[in-house]
Amino acid sequence: MGILTSMFTAVSGLSTYGNAMGVIGNNIANVGTVGFKSGRATFSDLISASLAGGSGSDQIGLGVYMNDVQTSFSQGSMTTTGNTFDLAIDGDGFYQVRNSSGALFYTRAGQFKVDSTGQVIDSSGALLQGYQADTNGNITSTIGGITLTSSAVPPVATTTASILGNLNANATAPTTAFSVTDTTSYNFSTGMTFYDSLGNSHQMQLYFRKTAANAWGVFSQINGGAATAQANMTFNASGAVTAGGTQTVTATLANGATTPQTVTVDLSALTQFGSASGVVSQTQNGYGSGSLEQIDVDKQGRVVAQFNNGQSRALAQIVLGRFVNPDGLVSNGNNHFLETIESGAALTGAPTTNGLGRVLSETIEQSNVDLGKEFVDMIITQRAFQANSRAITTSDEMLQELVNLKR
C-alpha cells in the first residue's frame, strides 16, 4: 500500500538527514582544529518502484540515502605563531608522519614540536618525515624521521684566504730598511684572523712595501712575531697583478694544533691604481667550533641549524606528498589520513617541486570550515528532517482514517 510506502520513504529521509546533521556538527566542532578539512554530505535517491510493475512515468521513489561524504581540501587561512615548528603548507601537498608502529599517515596539520630526544613529532607523537642530511649538511634521498641531533660544529682550520683591494701606484718607495715597528718602512698593511685545527684564532698581518715602479715587497707576521719575507709582487701598466698573486704563509704554532699551518693567500684581485691603498674585502675558509644557537625551517622545507660561530648546516628536508584524488583518502583521526586505492599512491618530493606547495615556518593553516555556510546547511537539513517527520505523521493520519472506515 502506498501509504505504508510513504512512511518508510520518510523514515529514509529522517535517517539520511540525521546523518547529514552529524557531518555538519563535525565541521562546526572542528572549526578551531588546525589543518582540518571540512566534509560535505551528498545524497542519492533510492531505486524507484513502478505502480504497473514495469518502467515508465508511473514510478514512485522509495526515499533517499547519503551516498558519500566528500572532503574539501581547499586552502585554509594562515595564522602566524612565532613557533619555528608551526609549519603551514601554502599549496598542495601533505606532510608524511609515521607512528611508533611504523604506519605512515598524511596530514595538513603542521603543529609540530621537538621531544626530549630531539625528534620532530606531531600532537599524536608521530614522527615528521624528511630527507636525511649527511654530516656535511648535504641532503640525501633517504627518507626518515627528522631528528635534531647536531648540537655543535667542529672547527675547520684555515687553508685559503683572499684579499680584494688596491695599492697606491703613486706611493713613494721607502728608503729605510723594513721593520714592522717603523711605519715609514712600508706603505700599507692589513690584517686578518685565521683558525688552527683546534679552532683557536690567530692574527695574520701582511705588509706591502713599494720597491720600484710596479714592484712591491710583501712581508707576513703571525701573532705579532717576527716578520717573514714573502714573494715579491709586480703589476703591469694597467694595474693588474703579473706576479706574486699567490702567497704561501706558514705559521708555526705551539698550542697543540697542527703545525706548521700553511695558508694560501690569494692576492690576484689586488690592483695598483692611482688612489689610496685600502682593502675592499677579505675572506678565509676557517672557523672555530660553534654550539647550536637556533633552528630555522625555510620555504623549501630545509631544517637548518644555525651555530654561534656564524656557520649553518642543513639537518634534513621535509618531504611532502600529493595525490591524484585526495578525496579518496580515509580519515584516521588525529588529523591523519590514510592512502587508499581510490586516492592513488602518494607522489612525494621536496617542497616547491613537482607541484608541491611551499612550507611556511612560524605559521599554521586554520580549518577551512565556513561557519556561515554550515549554519545555512544546518537550517536546510533541519527543515528537511522536520518535513520528513511531518510526512510520517500525515501518513499516520491517513492510515487512521482508513481504519475508521470500519466503524
C-alpha positions in Angstrom: 0.0 0.0 0.0 1.2 3.5 -0.9 0.5 4.9 2.5 2.9 2.5 4.2 5.5 3.1 1.4 5.3 6.8 2.1 6.1 6.2 5.8 9.2 4.1 5.0 10.3 6.7 2.4 10.0 9.4 5.1 12.0 7.2 7.5 14.9 7.1 5.0 14.8 10.9 4.9 15.0 11.0 8.7 18.0 8.7 8.8 19.7 10.4 6.0 19.3 14.0 7.2 20.2 12.9 10.7 23.5 11.6 9.3 23.9 14.8 7.4 23.5 16.8 10.6 26.3 14.7 12.0 28.6 15.8 9.2 27.6 19.5 9.8 28.1 19.1 13.5 31.6 17.6 13.0 32.5 20.5 10.8 31.4 23.0 13.4 33.1 21.1 16.2 36.4 21.2 14.3 36.3 24.9 13.3 39.3 25.5 15.5 41.2 22.4 14.6 44.5 23.2 12.8 44.6 21.8 9.3 41.1 20.3 9.5 39.3 19.8 6.1 35.5 20.1 6.1 33.2 17.4 4.8 30.0 17.7 2.7 27.2 15.1 2.6 25.9 14.1 -0.8 22.6 12.3 -1.4 21.1 9.9 -3.9 17.5 8.7 -4.4 16.7 5.1 -3.8 15.5 2.9 -6.7 12.0 3.7 -7.8 9.1 1.2 -7.8 6.6 1.1 -10.7 2.9 1.1 -10.0 2.3 -1.1 -13.0 5.2 -3.4 -12.4 7.2 -2.1 -15.3 9.1 1.1 -16.0 7.9 4.4 -17.2 6.2 7.5 -15.9 4.3 5.7 -13.2 7.5 5.2 -11.0 7.4 6.2 -7.4 10.7 6.9 -5.5 11.4 4.9 -2.3 13.4 7.6 -0.5 16.9 8.9 -0.1 20.3 7.8 1.2 23.6 9.5 1.9 26.0 8.0 -0.6 29.2 9.9 0.2 30.8 12.4 2.5 33.2 14.5 0.3 36.1 16.2 1.9 37.1 19.7 0.8 40.9 20.1 0.6 40.7 23.8 -0.1 43.4 26.0 1.5 42.6 27.2 5.0 43.6 30.7 6.2 47.1 31.2 7.6 48.0 32.5 11.1 51.4 33.4 12.3 52.5 32.0 15.7 56.2 32.7 16.2 56.9 28.9 16.8 59.5 27.6 14.4 57.9 24.2 14.0 54.4 25.5 13.4 54.5 24.7 9.7 51.8 25.5 7.1 51.7 24.3 3.5 51.0 27.0 1.0 49.6 25.0 -1.9 49.0 21.3 -2.5 50.7 18.5 -0.5 50.6 16.7 2.8 53.2 16.1 5.5 54.2 12.5 6.0 54.2 11.3 9.6 55.0 7.8 10.9 53.7 6.5 14.3 55.5 4.2 16.7 54.1 1.1 14.9 55.6 2.2 11.6 52.3 3.1 10.0 52.6 6.0 7.5 50.0 8.8 7.6 49.4 12.1 5.8 48.4 15.3 7.4 47.9 19.0 6.7 48.1 19.9 10.5 51.5 21.4 10.9 51.7 21.9 14.7 54.9 20.1 15.4 57.2 20.1 18.4 60.6 18.6 19.4 60.6 15.8 22.0 63.2 15.1 24.6 65.3 13.0 22.2 65.3 15.7 19.5 62.7 14.1 17.3 60.2 16.3 15.5 56.7 15.0 16.2 53.0 16.0 15.9 50.5 16.1 18.6 49.9 12.4 18.5 53.6 11.6 18.8 54.0 10.6 15.1 57.4 11.4 13.6 57.6 14.0 10.8 59.3 12.5 7.8 62.0 14.2 5.7 65.0 13.6 3.5 68.1 13.0 5.7 71.3 15.1 5.6 74.8 13.7 5.8 77.4 15.1 8.3 78.3 17.8 5.8 74.8 19.1 5.6 74.1 17.6 2.1 70.5 16.5 1.6 70.3 12.8 0.6 67.4 10.8 -0.9 66.9 8.7 2.2 63.6 9.4 4.0 63.2 9.0 7.7 62.1 10.8 10.9 63.6 14.2 11.4 65.8 14.4 14.4 67.7 17.4 15.7 71.0 15.8 16.8 73.6 18.3 15.9 74.4 20.4 19.0 77.9 21.6 18.0 80.0 22.0 14.9 83.7 21.2 15.0 86.4 23.7 14.0 87.9 23.9 10.5 91.5 25.1 10.0 92.1 27.9 7.6 93.8 26.8 4.4 92.9 29.6 2.0 92.3 33.3 2.2 91.8 36.1 -0.3 92.1 39.9 -0.3 90.5 42.4 -2.6 91.9 45.9 -2.6 94.2 48.4 -4.1 97.9 49.5 -3.6 98.5 53.2 -4.4 100.5 53.4 -7.6 101.7 56.9 -6.6 103.2 55.8 -3.3 106.9 56.6 -2.7 109.3 53.7 -2.1 110.6 53.8 1.5 114.4 54.3 1.9 114.7 52.8 5.3 115.1 49.0 6.0 111.8 47.2 6.6 110.6 46.9 10.2 107.2 46.2 11.5 107.7 48.8 14.2 108.7 51.5 11.7 105.6 52.7 9.8 107.8 54.6 7.4 109.5 51.4 6.2 106.3 50.1 4.4 103.4 51.7 2.6 100.4 49.7 3.6 99.4 46.9 5.9 96.3 44.8 6.6 95.4 42.0 9.0 93.0 39.1 9.1 92.0 36.4 11.5 92.6 32.7 10.7 91.9 29.5 12.7 94.0 26.5 13.5 92.9 22.8 13.7 91.7 23.3 17.3 89.5 26.3 16.4 91.8 28.8 18.0 92.1 32.2 16.3 95.4 33.7 15.2 96.3 37.1 13.7 98.0 37.3 10.3 99.4 40.7 9.3 100.6 41.5 5.7 102.8 44.4 4.9 103.3 45.9 1.5 106.5 47.9 0.7 107.0 49.6 -2.7 110.4 48.8 -4.1 110.1 50.3 -7.6 107.6 51.3 -10.2 105.0 48.5 -10.4 107.0 46.4 -7.9 106.2 45.6 -4.3 107.7 43.6 -1.5 105.4 41.6 0.8 106.0 40.5 4.4 103.9 38.4 6.7 103.7 38.4 10.5 101.9 35.8 12.7 100.6 36.8 16.2 102.9 39.7 16.4 106.1 37.6 15.9 109.0 38.1 13.6 108.1 39.2 10.0 108.9 36.9 7.1 109.6 38.0 3.5 107.1 36.7 1.0 107.2 36.5 -2.8 107.5 39.9 -4.5 104.6 41.3 -6.4 104.6 43.0 -9.8 101.9 44.8 -11.7 101.5 45.8 -15.4 100.8 49.2 -16.8 97.1 48.6 -16.4 97.4 48.0 -12.6 96.8 44.2 -12.8 98.9 41.6 -10.9 101.5 39.9 -13.1 103.5 38.0 -10.4 103.2 37.3 -6.7 99.4 36.9 -6.8 99.5 33.8 -4.7 101.4 34.0 -1.3 102.0 31.0 0.9 102.1 32.0 4.5 103.4 29.4 7.0 102.6 29.6 10.7 104.5 27.7 13.4 102.1 27.1 16.3 102.9 25.9 19.8 99.4 25.4 21.3 99.0 21.8 20.4 97.3 22.4 17.0 98.6 21.0 13.7 101.9 22.8 12.9 103.2 24.2 10.7 100.0 25.5 9.3 100.0 26.7 5.7 97.6 29.4 4.5 97.5 30.2 0.8 96.6 33.8 0.4 95.1 34.9 -3.0 96.2 38.4 -3.8 95.5 38.2 -7.6 92.5 40.5 -7.2 94.7 43.4 -5.8 95.0 46.4 -8.1 97.6 49.1 -8.4 95.8 52.3 -9.3 96.5 55.9 -8.6 94.2 56.0 -5.5 94.7 55.4 -1.8 95.7 52.0 -0.6 92.9 50.1 1.0 91.0 46.8 1.4 87.6 46.3 -0.1 87.0 42.8 1.3 88.8 39.8 2.6 87.8 36.2 3.3 89.2 33.0 4.7 87.7 29.5 4.9 88.3 28.5 8.5 86.2 28.9 11.6 86.2 27.9 15.3 83.9 25.4 17.0 80.3 26.5 17.5 77.3 25.4 19.5 73.7 25.3 18.3 72.0 28.6 18.6 68.7 28.2 16.7 66.8 26.0 14.2 65.2 27.5 11.2 62.9 26.0 8.5 63.0 27.6 5.1 60.3 27.6 2.3 61.9 24.6 0.7 61.3 22.7 3.9 65.0 22.5 4.8 65.6 22.3 8.6 68.8 24.3 9.1 70.8 24.6 12.3 72.4 28.0 13.0 75.6 28.0 15.1 77.1 30.8 17.2 80.2 30.8 15.0 78.3 32.1 12.0 78.0 28.6 10.4 74.8 26.9 9.3 74.1 23.3 8.4 71.1 21.5 7.0 69.9 18.7 9.2 67.0 17.4 7.0 64.5 18.5 4.4 60.7 17.9 4.9 59.2 15.6 2.4 55.6 16.3 1.1 53.2 14.0 -0.8 50.3 14.8 -3.1 47.5 12.6 -4.5 45.8 12.5 -7.9 42.5 12.0 -5.9 42.8 13.4 -2.4 39.1 12.8 -1.9 39.9 9.1 -1.8 41.9 9.4 1.4 40.5 7.9 4.5 40.4 9.9 7.7 42.1 8.1 10.6 41.6 10.6 13.4 44.4 12.8 14.9 44.2 14.9 11.7 45.7 11.9 9.9 44.7 10.5 6.5 45.5 7.0 5.1 46.3 6.3 1.5 43.8 4.1 -0.4 43.4 2.6 -3.8 40.9 5.4 -4.6 43.4 8.1 -3.7 46.2 6.6 -5.7 49.8 6.3 -4.5 51.4 9.4 -3.0 53.7 11.4 -5.3 56.5 12.5 -2.9 59.1 15.2 -3.2 60.7 18.3 -1.7 58.5 21.4 -1.1 58.2 23.8 -4.1 58.9 20.9 -6.6 56.6 18.8 -8.7 53.6 20.9 -7.9 54.0 20.6 -4.2 53.4 23.7 -2.1 56.0 25.7 -0.1 56.4 25.4 3.7 55.8 28.5 5.8 57.5 28.4 9.2 56.0 30.0 12.3 52.6 29.7 10.6 49.6 27.4 10.9 46.9 26.6 8.5 43.5 27.0 10.1 40.4 24.8 9.4 38.7 25.5 6.1 35.2 25.3 7.7 33.0 28.2 6.6 30.7 28.8 9.6 28.2 30.8 7.6 27.7 28.0 5.1 27.5 25.4 7.9 24.7 27.3 9.6 22.8 27.7 6.3 23.2 23.9 5.7 22.1 23.3 9.2 18.8 25.2 8.7 18.2 23.4 5.4 18.9 20.0 7.0 16.7 20.8 10.0 13.8 21.7 7.8 14.3 18.6 5.6 14.2 16.5 8.8 11.2 18.3 10.0 9.4 17.9 6.7 10.1 14.1 6.7 8.8 13.9 10.2 5.6 15.7 9.0 5.3 13.1 6.2 5.2 10.3 8.7 2.6 11.9 10.9 0.5 12.7 7.8 0.7 9.1 6.6 -0.3 8.0 10.1 -3.4 10.2 10.0 -4.3 8.7 6.6 -3.9 5.2 8.0 -6.1 6.2 10.9 -8.8 7.4 8.5 -8.6 4.1 6.7 -9.0 2.2 9.9 -12.0 4.3 10.8 -13.8 3.2 7.7 -14.9 0.0 9.5 -16.9 2.0 12.1 
